C-alpha cells in the first residue's frame, strides 16, 4: 500500500508540473489560454470509453472478510 500511495502521490505532482509546462509552451505558441484545456481534454475521448468497458466495478465492502464470503456464496449485500 505504501508503494502504491507513493506512486500515486508522485504522479499527481508530476502531472501538475507537466501540465504547467505544457500550458506555458502552448500559450506562448498560440497566444490563447483555451488551447491547453482543449489539448488536455482530448485523451478523455478515448480513455473514458476504454475505462467504462474494461474496469470491473468492485462490490460494496468486498474487502471485509465476512461480506466477501457472502458474495462468494452467491448472495448480495445491499
C-alpha positions, 0 to 999 in steps of 0.5 A, spaced: 500 500 500 505 504 501 508 503 494 502 504 491 500 511 495 507 513 493 506 512 486 500 515 486 502 521 490 508 522 485 504 522 479 499 527 481 505 532 482 508 530 476 502 531 472 501 538 475 508 540 473 507 537 466 501 540 465 504 547 467 509 546 462 505 544 457 500 550 458 506 555 458 509 552 451 502 552 448 500 559 450 506 562 448 505 558 441 498 560 440 497 566 444 490 563 447 489 560 454 483 555 451 488 551 447 491 547 453 484 545 456 482 543 449 489 539 448 488 536 455 481 534 454 482 530 448 485 523 451 478 523 455 475 521 448 478 515 448 480 513 455 473 514 458 470 509 453 476 504 454 475 505 462 467 504 462 468 497 458 474 494 461 474 496 469 470 491 473 466 495 478 468 492 485 462 490 490 460 494 496 465 492 502 468 486 498 474 487 502 471 485 509 472 478 510 465 476 512 461 480 506 466 477 501 464 470 503 457 472 502 458 474 495 462 468 494 456 464 496 452 467 491 448 472 495 448 480 495 449 485 500 445 491 499 
